[in-house]
């Protein structure tokens, strides 16, 4: 008669932490927060000086004859 080993007690599988996934989620969250902060900053801050009279307000160069 063969002897059998005692079967191990089943335990809940513990998944090892995935630092790469956490790192990518953190990077995505920080990029999103940075974009929101930049947008709010642009919308709330007034320019330091008015545009020069010889420049167009959209940033393009004015055509002179």
TIBA-123814 format. One record per residue: residue in three letters; x, y, z of N, C-alpha, C, O in turn. Coordinates in nm, 2 decimals. Layout:
nukol: ALA | n_c1: X | n_c2: Y | n_c3: Z | ca_c1: X | ca_c2: Y | ca_c3: Z | c_c1: X | c_c2: Y | c_c3: Z | o_c1: X | o_c2: Y | o_c3: Z
...
//
This chain:
nukol: UNK | n_c1: 0.08 | n_c2: -0.12 | n_c3: 0.00 | ca_c1: 0.00 | ca_c2: 0.00 | ca_c3: 0.00 | c_c1: 0.09 | c_c2: 0.12 | c_c3: 0.00 | o_c1: 0.18 | o_c2: 0.14 | o_c3: 0.08
nukol: UNK | n_c1: 0.06 | n_c2: 0.21 | n_c3: -0.09 | ca_c1: 0.14 | ca_c2: 0.33 | ca_c3: -0.10 | c_c1: 0.09 | c_c2: 0.44 | c_c3: -0.01 | o_c1: -0.03 | o_c2: 0.46 | o_c3: 0.02
nukol: UNK | n_c1: 0.19 | n_c2: 0.51 | n_c3: 0.05 | ca_c1: 0.16 | ca_c2: 0.62 | ca_c3: 0.14 | c_c1: 0.14 | c_c2: 0.75 | c_c3: 0.05 | o_c1: 0.21 | o_c2: 0.77 | o_c3: -0.04
nukol: UNK | n_c1: 0.05 | n_c2: 0.83 | n_c3: 0.09 | ca_c1: 0.02 | ca_c2: 0.95 | ca_c3: 0.02 | c_c1: 0.06 | c_c2: 1.07 | c_c3: 0.12 | o_c1: 0.04 | o_c2: 1.06 | o_c3: 0.24
nukol: UNK | n_c1: 0.11 | n_c2: 1.17 | n_c3: 0.05 | ca_c1: 0.14 | ca_c2: 1.29 | ca_c3: 0.13 | c_c1: 0.01 | c_c2: 1.36 | c_c3: 0.17 | o_c1: -0.09 | o_c2: 1.35 | o_c3: 0.10
nukol: UNK | n_c1: 0.01 | n_c2: 1.43 | n_c3: 0.28 | ca_c1: -0.10 | ca_c2: 1.52 | ca_c3: 0.32 | c_c1: -0.11 | c_c2: 1.63 | c_c3: 0.22 | o_c1: -0.01 | o_c2: 1.70 | o_c3: 0.19
nukol: UNK | n_c1: -0.23 | n_c2: 1.65 | n_c3: 0.17 | ca_c1: -0.25 | ca_c2: 1.76 | ca_c3: 0.07 | c_c1: -0.24 | c_c2: 1.90 | c_c3: 0.14 | o_c1: -0.29 | o_c2: 1.91 | o_c3: 0.26
nukol: UNK | n_c1: -0.18 | n_c2: 1.99 | n_c3: 0.08 | ca_c1: -0.17 | ca_c2: 2.13 | ca_c3: 0.14 | c_c1: -0.30 | c_c2: 2.19 | c_c3: 0.15 | o_c1: -0.39 | o_c2: 2.17 | o_c3: 0.07
nukol: UNK | n_c1: -0.31 | n_c2: 2.28 | n_c3: 0.25 | ca_c1: -0.44 | ca_c2: 2.35 | ca_c3: 0.27 | c_c1: -0.45 | c_c2: 2.46 | c_c3: 0.16 | o_c1: -0.35 | o_c2: 2.54 | o_c3: 0.15
nukol: UNK | n_c1: -0.56 | n_c2: 2.46 | n_c3: 0.09 | ca_c1: -0.56 | ca_c2: 2.57 | ca_c3: -0.01 | c_c1: -0.57 | c_c2: 2.71 | c_c3: 0.05 | o_c1: -0.65 | o_c2: 2.73 | o_c3: 0.14
nukol: UNK | n_c1: -0.50 | n_c2: 2.80 | n_c3: -0.01 | ca_c1: -0.50 | ca_c2: 2.93 | ca_c3: 0.04 | c_c1: -0.54 | c_c2: 3.02 | c_c3: -0.07 | o_c1: -0.54 | o_c2: 2.99 | o_c3: -0.19
nukol: UNK | n_c1: -0.59 | n_c2: 3.14 | n_c3: -0.04 | ca_c1: -0.63 | ca_c2: 3.24 | ca_c3: -0.14 | c_c1: -0.51 | c_c2: 3.28 | c_c3: -0.22 | o_c1: -0.41 | o_c2: 3.32 | o_c3: -0.16
nukol: UNK | n_c1: -0.52 | n_c2: 3.28 | n_c3: -0.35 | ca_c1: -0.40 | ca_c2: 3.32 | ca_c3: -0.43 | c_c1: -0.38 | c_c2: 3.47 | c_c3: -0.41 | o_c1: -0.47 | o_c2: 3.55 | o_c3: -0.44
nukol: UNK | n_c1: -0.26 | n_c2: 3.50 | n_c3: -0.37 | ca_c1: -0.23 | ca_c2: 3.64 | ca_c3: -0.36 | c_c1: -0.15 | c_c2: 3.69 | c_c3: -0.48 | o_c1: -0.04 | o_c2: 3.64 | o_c3: -0.50
nukol: UNK | n_c1: -0.20 | n_c2: 3.78 | n_c3: -0.55 | ca_c1: -0.13 | ca_c2: 3.82 | ca_c3: -0.67 | c_c1: -0.02 | c_c2: 3.92 | c_c3: -0.63 | o_c1: -0.04 | o_c2: 4.01 | o_c3: -0.55
nukol: UNK | n_c1: 0.10 | n_c2: 3.90 | n_c3: -0.69 | ca_c1: 0.21 | ca_c2: 3.99 | ca_c3: -0.65 | c_c1: 0.17 | c_c2: 4.13 | c_c3: -0.71 | o_c1: 0.11 | o_c2: 4.14 | o_c3: -0.81
nukol: UNK | n_c1: 0.22 | n_c2: 4.23 | n_c3: -0.64 | ca_c1: 0.19 | ca_c2: 4.36 | ca_c3: -0.69 | c_c1: 0.26 | c_c2: 4.39 | c_c3: -0.83 | o_c1: 0.37 | o_c2: 4.33 | o_c3: -0.85
nukol: UNK | n_c1: 0.19 | n_c2: 4.46 | n_c3: -0.91 | ca_c1: 0.24 | ca_c2: 4.49 | ca_c3: -1.04 | c_c1: 0.29 | c_c2: 4.63 | c_c3: -1.05 | o_c1: 0.21 | o_c2: 4.72 | o_c3: -1.08
nukol: UNK | n_c1: 0.42 | n_c2: 4.65 | n_c3: -1.02 | ca_c1: 0.47 | ca_c2: 4.79 | ca_c3: -1.01 | c_c1: 0.46 | c_c2: 4.86 | c_c3: -1.15 | o_c1: 0.45 | o_c2: 4.98 | o_c3: -1.16
nukol: UNK | n_c1: 0.48 | n_c2: 4.79 | n_c3: -1.26 | ca_c1: 0.47 | ca_c2: 4.85 | ca_c3: -1.39 | c_c1: 0.33 | c_c2: 4.91 | c_c3: -1.42 | o_c1: 0.32 | o_c2: 5.02 | o_c3: -1.47
nukol: UNK | n_c1: 0.23 | n_c2: 4.83 | n_c3: -1.39 | ca_c1: 0.10 | ca_c2: 4.88 | ca_c3: -1.41 | c_c1: 0.07 | c_c2: 5.00 | c_c3: -1.32 | o_c1: 0.01 | o_c2: 5.10 | o_c3: -1.36
nukol: UNK | n_c1: 0.11 | n_c2: 4.99 | n_c3: -1.19 | ca_c1: 0.08 | ca_c2: 5.10 | ca_c3: -1.10 | c_c1: 0.16 | c_c2: 5.23 | c_c3: -1.15 | o_c1: 0.11 | o_c2: 5.34 | o_c3: -1.14
nukol: UNK | n_c1: 0.28 | n_c2: 5.21 | n_c3: -1.20 | ca_c1: 0.36 | ca_c2: 5.32 | ca_c3: -1.24 | c_c1: 0.29 | c_c2: 5.39 | c_c3: -1.36 | o_c1: 0.29 | o_c2: 5.51 | o_c3: -1.37
nukol: UNK | n_c1: 0.24 | n_c2: 5.30 | n_c3: -1.45 | ca_c1: 0.18 | ca_c2: 5.36 | ca_c3: -1.57 | c_c1: 0.05 | c_c2: 5.44 | c_c3: -1.54 | o_c1: 0.02 | o_c2: 5.54 | o_c3: -1.59
nukol: UNK | n_c1: -0.03 | n_c2: 5.38 | n_c3: -1.44 | ca_c1: -0.15 | ca_c2: 5.45 | ca_c3: -1.40 | c_c1: -0.11 | c_c2: 5.58 | c_c3: -1.33 | o_c1: -0.18 | o_c2: 5.68 | o_c3: -1.34
nukol: UNK | n_c1: -0.01 | n_c2: 5.58 | n_c3: -1.25 | ca_c1: 0.04 | ca_c2: 5.70 | ca_c3: -1.18 | c_c1: 0.08 | c_c2: 5.81 | c_c3: -1.28 | o_c1: 0.04 | o_c2: 5.92 | o_c3: -1.27
nukol: UNK | n_c1: 0.15 | n_c2: 5.76 | n_c3: -1.38 | ca_c1: 0.20 | ca_c2: 5.86 | ca_c3: -1.49 | c_c1: 0.08 | c_c2: 5.92 | c_c3: -1.56 | o_c1: 0.08 | o_c2: 6.03 | o_c3: -1.60
nukol: UNK | n_c1: -0.02 | n_c2: 5.83 | n_c3: -1.59 | ca_c1: -0.14 | ca_c2: 5.88 | ca_c3: -1.67 | c_c1: -0.21 | c_c2: 5.98 | c_c3: -1.58 | o_c1: -0.26 | o_c2: 6.08 | o_c3: -1.63
nukol: UNK | n_c1: -0.23 | n_c2: 5.95 | n_c3: -1.45 | ca_c1: -0.30 | ca_c2: 6.04 | ca_c3: -1.36 | c_c1: -0.23 | c_c2: 6.17 | c_c3: -1.35 | o_c1: -0.29 | o_c2: 6.28 | o_c3: -1.35
nukol: UNK | n_c1: -0.10 | n_c2: 6.17 | n_c3: -1.34 | ca_c1: -0.02 | ca_c2: 6.29 | ca_c3: -1.33 | c_c1: -0.03 | c_c2: 6.37 | c_c3: -1.45 | o_c1: -0.03 | o_c2: 6.50 | o_c3: -1.45
nukol: UNK | n_c1: -0.02 | n_c2: 6.31 | n_c3: -1.57 | ca_c1: -0.03 | ca_c2: 6.38 | ca_c3: -1.70 | c_c1: -0.17 | c_c2: 6.45 | c_c3: -1.71 | o_c1: -0.18 | o_c2: 6.56 | o_c3: -1.76
nukol: UNK | n_c1: -0.27 | n_c2: 6.38 | n_c3: -1.67 | ca_c1: -0.41 | ca_c2: 6.44 | ca_c3: -1.67 | c_c1: -0.42 | c_c2: 6.55 | c_c3: -1.58 | o_c1: -0.48 | o_c2: 6.66 | o_c3: -1.62
nukol: UNK | n_c1: -0.37 | n_c2: 6.54 | n_c3: -1.46 | ca_c1: -0.38 | ca_c2: 6.65 | ca_c3: -1.36 | c_c1: -0.30 | c_c2: 6.77 | c_c3: -1.41 | o_c1: -0.34 | o_c2: 6.88 | o_c3: -1.40
nukol: UNK | n_c1: -0.18 | n_c2: 6.74 | n_c3: -1.48 | ca_c1: -0.10 | ca_c2: 6.85 | ca_c3: -1.53 | c_c1: -0.17 | c_c2: 6.92 | c_c3: -1.64 | o_c1: -0.17 | o_c2: 7.05 | o_c3: -1.65
nukol: UNK | n_c1: -0.24 | n_c2: 6.85 | n_c3: -1.73 | ca_c1: -0.32 | ca_c2: 6.91 | ca_c3: -1.84 | c_c1: -0.43 | c_c2: 7.00 | c_c3: -1.78 | o_c1: -0.46 | o_c2: 7.11 | o_c3: -1.83
nukol: UNK | n_c1: -0.50 | n_c2: 6.95 | n_c3: -1.68 | ca_c1: -0.61 | ca_c2: 7.03 | ca_c3: -1.62 | c_c1: -0.56 | c_c2: 7.15 | c_c3: -1.56 | o_c1: -0.61 | o_c2: 7.26 | o_c3: -1.57
nukol: UNK | n_c1: -0.44 | n_c2: 7.14 | n_c3: -1.48 | ca_c1: -0.39 | ca_c2: 7.26 | ca_c3: -1.42 | c_c1: -0.34 | c_c2: 7.36 | c_c3: -1.52 | o_c1: -0.36 | o_c2: 7.48 | o_c3: -1.50
nukol: UNK | n_c1: -0.28 | n_c2: 7.32 | n_c3: -1.63 | ca_c1: -0.23 | ca_c2: 7.41 | ca_c3: -1.73 | c_c1: -0.35 | c_c2: 7.48 | c_c3: -1.80 | o_c1: -0.34 | o_c2: 7.60 | o_c3: -1.82
nukol: UNK | n_c1: -0.46 | n_c2: 7.41 | n_c3: -1.82 | ca_c1: -0.58 | ca_c2: 7.47 | ca_c3: -1.88 | c_c1: -0.63 | c_c2: 7.58 | c_c3: -1.79 | o_c1: -0.67 | o_c2: 7.69 | o_c3: -1.83
nukol: UNK | n_c1: -0.65 | n_c2: 7.54 | n_c3: -1.66 | ca_c1: -0.70 | ca_c2: 7.64 | ca_c3: -1.57 | c_c1: -0.61 | c_c2: 7.76 | c_c3: -1.55 | o_c1: -0.66 | o_c2: 7.87 | o_c3: -1.54
nukol: UNK | n_c1: -0.48 | n_c2: 7.74 | n_c3: -1.56 | ca_c1: -0.39 | ca_c2: 7.85 | ca_c3: -1.54 | c_c1: -0.40 | c_c2: 7.94 | c_c3: -1.66 | o_c1: -0.40 | o_c2: 8.06 | o_c3: -1.65
nukol: UNK | n_c1: -0.41 | n_c2: 7.89 | n_c3: -1.78 | ca_c1: -0.42 | ca_c2: 7.97 | ca_c3: -1.90 | c_c1: -0.55 | c_c2: 8.05 | c_c3: -1.90 | o_c1: -0.56 | o_c2: 8.16 | o_c3: -1.94
nukol: UNK | n_c1: -0.66 | n_c2: 7.99 | n_c3: -1.85 | ca_c1: -0.79 | ca_c2: 8.06 | ca_c3: -1.85 | c_c1: -0.80 | c_c2: 8.16 | c_c3: -1.74 | o_c1: -0.87 | o_c2: 8.26 | o_c3: -1.76
nukol: UNK | n_c1: -0.72 | n_c2: 8.16 | n_c3: -1.64 | ca_c1: -0.73 | ca_c2: 8.25 | ca_c3: -1.53 | c_c1: -0.62 | c_c2: 8.36 | c_c3: -1.53 | o_c1: -0.65 | o_c2: 8.47 | o_c3: -1.47
nukol: UNK | n_c1: -0.51 | n_c2: 8.34 | n_c3: -1.59 | ca_c1: -0.40 | ca_c2: 8.44 | ca_c3: -1.58 | c_c1: -0.41 | c_c2: 8.53 | c_c3: -1.70 | o_c1: -0.43 | o_c2: 8.49 | o_c3: -1.81
nukol: UNK | n_c1: -0.41 | n_c2: 8.66 | n_c3: -1.67 | ca_c1: -0.41 | ca_c2: 8.77 | ca_c3: -1.77 | c_c1: -0.27 | c_c2: 8.79 | c_c3: -1.83 | o_c1: -0.18 | o_c2: 8.77 | o_c3: -1.75
nukol: UNK | n_c1: -0.26 | n_c2: 8.82 | n_c3: -1.95 | ca_c1: -0.12 | ca_c2: 8.85 | ca_c3: -2.00 | c_c1: -0.06 | c_c2: 8.97 | c_c3: -1.93 | o_c1: -0.14 | o_c2: 9.06 | o_c3: -1.89
nukol: UNK | n_c1: 0.07 | n_c2: 8.98 | n_c3: -1.93 | ca_c1: 0.14 | ca_c2: 9.08 | ca_c3: -1.86 | c_c1: 0.13 | c_c2: 9.22 | c_c3: -1.93 | o_c1: 0.12 | o_c2: 9.32 | o_c3: -1.87
nukol: UNK | n_c1: 0.12 | n_c2: 9.21 | n_c3: -2.06 | ca_c1: 0.12 | ca_c2: 9.34 | ca_c3: -2.14 | c_c1: 0.02 | c_c2: 9.31 | c_c3: -2.26 | o_c1: 0.01 | o_c2: 9.20 | o_c3: -2.31
nukol: UNK | n_c1: -0.04 | n_c2: 9.42 | n_c3: -2.31 | ca_c1: -0.12 | ca_c2: 9.41 | ca_c3: -2.43 | c_c1: -0.03 | c_c2: 9.38 | c_c3: -2.55 | o_c1: 0.09 | o_c2: 9.40 | o_c3: -2.55
nukol: UNK | n_c1: -0.09 | n_c2: 9.32 | n_c3: -2.65 | ca_c1: -0.01 | ca_c2: 9.29 | ca_c3: -2.77 | c_c1: 0.04 | c_c2: 9.42 | c_c3: -2.84 | o_c1: -0.02 | o_c2: 9.52 | o_c3: -2.83
nukol: UNK | n_c1: 0.16 | n_c2: 9.41 | n_c3: -2.90 | ca_c1: 0.21 | ca_c2: 9.53 | ca_c3: -2.96 | c_c1: 0.13 | c_c2: 9.57 | c_c3: -3.08 | o_c1: 0.06 | o_c2: 9.49 | o_c3: -3.14
nukol: UNK | n_c1: 0.12 | n_c2: 9.70 | n_c3: -3.11 | ca_c1: 0.03 | ca_c2: 9.75 | ca_c3: -3.22 | c_c1: 0.07 | c_c2: 9.70 | c_c3: -3.35 | o_c1: -0.02 | o_c2: 9.69 | o_c3: -3.44
nukol: UNK | n_c1: 0.20 | n_c2: 9.66 | n_c3: -3.38 | ca_c1: 0.24 | ca_c2: 9.62 | ca_c3: -3.51 | c_c1: 0.22 | c_c2: 9.47 | c_c3: -3.52 | o_c1: 0.26 | o_c2: 9.41 | o_c3: -3.63
nukol: UNK | n_c1: 0.17 | n_c2: 9.40 | n_c3: -3.43 | ca_c1: 0.15 | ca_c2: 9.25 | ca_c3: -3.43 | c_c1: 0.00 | c_c2: 9.22 | c_c3: -3.43 | o_c1: -0.08 | o_c2: 9.29 | o_c3: -3.37
nukol: UNK | n_c1: -0.03 | n_c2: 9.11 | n_c3: -3.50 | ca_c1: -0.17 | ca_c2: 9.06 | ca_c3: -3.50 | c_c1: -0.19 | c_c2: 8.99 | c_c3: -3.37 | o_c1: -0.10 | o_c2: 8.92 | o_c3: -3.32
nukol: UNK | n_c1: -0.31 | n_c2: 9.00 | n_c3: -3.31 | ca_c1: -0.34 | ca_c2: 8.93 | ca_c3: -3.18 | c_c1: -0.33 | c_c2: 8.78 | c_c3: -3.19 | o_c1: -0.30 | o_c2: 8.72 | o_c3: -3.08
nukol: UNK | n_c1: -0.34 | n_c2: 8.72 | n_c3: -3.30 | ca_c1: -0.34 | ca_c2: 8.57 | ca_c3: -3.30 | c_c1: -0.19 | c_c2: 8.52 | c_c3: -3.31 | o_c1: -0.17 | o_c2: 8.40 | o_c3: -3.31
nukol: UNK | n_c1: -0.09 | n_c2: 8.60 | n_c3: -3.31 | ca_c1: 0.05 | ca_c2: 8.56 | ca_c3: -3.31 | c_c1: 0.11 | c_c2: 8.55 | c_c3: -3.44 | o_c1: 0.23 | o_c2: 8.53 | o_c3: -3.45
nukol: UNK | n_c1: 0.04 | n_c2: 8.57 | n_c3: -3.55 | ca_c1: 0.09 | ca_c2: 8.57 | ca_c3: -3.68 | c_c1: 0.16 | c_c2: 8.70 | c_c3: -3.72 | o_c1: 0.13 | o_c2: 8.81 | o_c3: -3.65
nukol: UNK | n_c1: 0.24 | n_c2: 8.70 | n_c3: -3.81 | ca_c1: 0.31 | ca_c2: 8.83 | ca_c3: -3.85 | c_c1: 0.22 | c_c2: 8.91 | c_c3: -3.94 | o_c1: 0.15 | o_c2: 8.85 | o_c3: -4.03
nukol: UNK | n_c1: 0.22 | n_c2: 9.04 | n_c3: -3.92 | ca_c1: 0.13 | ca_c2: 9.13 | ca_c3: -4.00 | c_c1: 0.20 | c_c2: 9.15 | c_c3: -4.14 | o_c1: 0.33 | o_c2: 9.16 | o_c3: -4.14
nukol: UNK | n_c1: 0.12 | n_c2: 9.16 | n_c3: -4.24 | ca_c1: 0.18 | ca_c2: 9.18 | ca_c3: -4.37 | c_c1: 0.19 | c_c2: 9.33 | c_c3: -4.39 | o_c1: 0.10 | o_c2: 9.41 | o_c3: -4.38
nukol: UNK | n_c1: 0.32 | n_c2: 9.38 | n_c3: -4.43 | ca_c1: 0.34 | ca_c2: 9.52 | ca_c3: -4.46 | c_c1: 0.37 | c_c2: 9.53 | c_c3: -4.61 | o_c1: 0.44 | o_c2: 9.45 | o_c3: -4.66
nukol: UNK | n_c1: 0.31 | n_c2: 9.63 | n_c3: -4.67 | ca_c1: 0.33 | ca_c2: 9.65 | ca_c3: -4.82 | c_c1: 0.47 | c_c2: 9.70 | c_c3: -4.85 | o_c1: 0.50 | o_c2: 9.72 | o_c3: -4.96
//
